[in-house]
Amino acid sequence: MKKRKLTGKRLLKFFAGLVIIQFAVASFLQINIGSDSFTVFTQGISRVLHISVGAANLIETLVLLVAVFFLDRSQFHIGMVLSVAFAGVILNGMTRLTAVLLPADPGPVFLGVEFLLACCVVSVGFPLLKSAGIGVAPNDALYLAVSKRLNKPYGIVRVCIDACYLLLGFCCGGVVGIGTVVCVAALGPMMQFVMDHLILQEEEEGET
């Protein structure tokens, strides 16, 4: 596997993707009609342990960091470490920001629009982060590692793993709603579509 240089351009893409992802996650939490399944899982952990969602995210990513390291070391890059260090902090900041930007009691139509936009945002954020070529967060690396191990499309693998996160998060007290079901069914295929048009181009550039 060819190593890629840690350039300013790659770092910019990485952190832009990370901020976009955490903004979408915070939006899901603020909208509160059921977020993506990993966020539901994060909510559940935060409630069980009585800690902030950012702290719960940090704990989860640390555990997954170790798991992915032993499952598929080829996924282990500096970006994974950066995600562990900054994702929780950024999520806490984005949670405060969305509390100000998004109305507290929107109508059902506006609520639906907010949710759909959050889905689109996170579906762009992860491919952008991955396109930096310096690694991804442990939870995202898990999808990639399983997809590689089973030789199955990323979108299908993500739907299956997200369904497991949903069940675990629900059992721990995470908020599950119609939005959660939509996220489980749609985010994987949406990200697959964006990656097919964004990531492949970046990989070709990385080989030149």
C-alpha positions in Angstrom: 0.0 0.0 0.0 1.4 3.4 -1.0 1.8 5.9 1.8 0.7 9.4 1.2 2.4 12.5 2.4 0.7 14.5 5.1 0.3 17.8 3.2 -1.6 20.9 4.1 -4.2 20.2 1.4 -4.9 16.7 2.9 -5.2 18.1 6.4 -7.6 20.8 5.2 -9.8 18.2 3.5 -9.6 16.0 6.6 -10.6 18.6 9.1 -13.3 20.1 6.7 -14.8 16.7 6.5 -14.6 16.2 10.3 -16.3 19.5 11.0 -19.0 18.8 8.5 -19.7 15.4 10.0 -19.9 16.7 13.5 -22.2 19.5 12.4 -24.5 17.0 10.9 -24.4 14.8 14.0 -25.2 17.8 16.2 -28.0 18.7 13.9 -29.5 15.3 14.2 -29.4 15.7 18.0 -31.0 19.1 17.9 -33.7 18.0 15.5 -34.5 15.1 17.8 -36.7 12.9 15.5 -34.2 10.1 15.4 -30.6 10.5 14.3 -28.2 8.2 12.6 -27.7 4.9 14.4 -24.1 5.6 15.6 -25.4 8.8 17.1 -28.2 6.9 18.8 -25.6 4.6 20.2 -23.6 7.6 21.4 -26.7 9.0 23.1 -27.3 5.7 24.8 -23.7 5.5 26.1 -23.9 9.1 27.3 -27.1 8.4 29.2 -25.9 5.2 30.8 -22.6 6.8 31.9 -24.1 10.2 32.6 -21.6 12.0 30.5 -21.8 14.4 27.5 -22.3 13.1 24.0 -18.8 14.4 23.2 -17.3 12.4 26.0 -19.2 9.3 25.0 -18.0 9.7 21.4 -14.5 9.9 22.6 -14.8 6.7 24.7 -16.4 4.9 21.7 -13.8 5.9 19.3 -11.0 4.9 21.6 -12.5 1.4 21.9 -13.0 1.2 18.1 -9.5 2.5 17.6 -8.1 -0.6 19.3 -10.6 -3.0 17.6 -9.8 -1.7 14.1 -6.1 -1.8 14.8 -6.2 -5.6 15.3 -8.9 -6.2 12.7 -7.2 -4.4 9.8 -4.0 -2.5 10.4 -4.1 -1.1 6.9 -6.8 1.2 8.1 -4.6 2.6 10.8 -3.3 6.1 9.8 -2.7 9.4 11.4 -6.2 10.6 10.5 -7.6 7.9 12.8 -5.7 9.4 15.7 -6.7 12.9 14.8 -10.3 11.8 14.8 -10.1 10.4 18.3 -8.4 13.6 19.5 -10.7 16.1 17.9 -14.1 14.6 17.0 -15.6 14.8 20.5 -14.4 18.4 21.1 -15.8 19.5 17.7 -19.1 17.7 18.4 -19.5 19.6 21.7 -18.8 22.9 19.8 -21.2 22.0 17.0 -23.9 21.0 19.5 -23.7 24.6 20.9 -23.8 26.1 17.4 -26.8 24.1 16.2 -28.7 25.0 19.4 -28.4 28.7 18.3 -28.8 28.2 14.5 -31.7 25.8 14.5 -35.1 26.8 15.8 -36.3 25.1 19.0 -39.9 24.4 17.8 -40.0 24.3 14.0 -43.1 23.2 12.1 -43.2 19.6 10.7 -42.3 20.7 7.2 -39.2 22.7 8.3 -38.2 19.8 10.6 -38.3 17.4 7.7 -36.2 19.7 5.5 -33.7 20.1 8.3 -33.4 16.4 8.7 -32.9 15.7 5.0 -30.3 18.5 4.8 -28.4 16.9 7.7 -28.5 13.5 5.9 -27.0 15.2 2.8 -24.4 17.0 4.8 -23.1 13.9 6.6 -23.1 12.0 3.3 -20.7 14.5 1.8 -18.6 15.0 5.0 -17.4 11.4 5.3 -16.3 11.0 1.6 -14.6 14.4 1.8 -12.7 13.3 5.0 -11.8 10.0 3.4 -10.6 11.7 0.2 -7.8 13.3 2.2 -6.2 9.8 2.2 -4.8 10.0 5.7 -7.3 7.7 7.5 -10.7 8.0 8.9 -12.3 7.7 12.4 -12.4 4.3 14.0 -16.1 3.8 13.6 -15.8 4.7 9.9 -12.8 2.5 9.5 -14.8 -0.4 10.9 -17.2 -0.2 7.9 -14.3 -0.1 5.5 -12.5 -3.0 7.2 -15.6 -5.2 7.2 -16.4 -4.3 3.6 -12.8 -5.2 2.6 -12.8 -8.5 4.6 -16.2 -9.7 3.3 -15.6 -8.2 -0.2 -19.0 -6.5 0.0 -20.1 -3.0 -1.1 -19.6 -0.3 1.5 -23.2 0.7 1.3 -24.6 -2.7 2.2 -22.1 -3.3 5.0 -22.9 0.1 6.5 -26.6 -0.6 6.5 -26.1 -3.9 8.4 -23.7 -2.5 11.0 -25.9 0.6 11.4 -28.8 -1.7 12.2 -26.7 -3.2 15.0 -25.8 0.2 16.4 -29.5 1.1 16.3 -30.5 -1.9 18.4 -27.7 -1.3 20.9 -28.4 2.4 21.2 -32.1 1.8 21.7 -31.4 -0.7 24.5 -29.2 2.0 26.2 -31.8 4.7 25.9 -30.8 6.5 22.7 -33.5 8.4 20.9 -34.9 6.4 18.0 -37.5 7.7 15.6 -38.5 7.7 12.0 -35.3 9.6 11.2 -33.2 6.8 12.5 -34.8 4.3 10.2 -34.2 6.6 7.3 -30.6 7.0 8.3 -30.0 3.3 8.5 -31.5 2.7 5.1 -30.2 5.7 3.3 -26.8 6.9 4.6 -24.8 3.9 3.4 -26.0 4.1 -0.2 -25.8 7.9 -0.2 -22.1 7.8 1.0 -21.4 5.0 -1.5 -22.7 7.2 -4.3 -20.6 10.2 -3.3 -17.5 8.1 -2.7 -17.8 6.6 -6.2 -17.6 10.1 -7.7 -15.2 11.7 -5.2 -12.9 9.1 -3.6 -12.0 7.2 -6.8 -10.7 10.5 -8.4 -8.6 11.2 -5.3 -7.1 7.6 -5.4 -6.2 8.0 -9.0 -4.5 11.3 -8.2 -2.6 9.7 -5.3 -1.1 7.1 -7.7 0.4 9.8 -10.0 
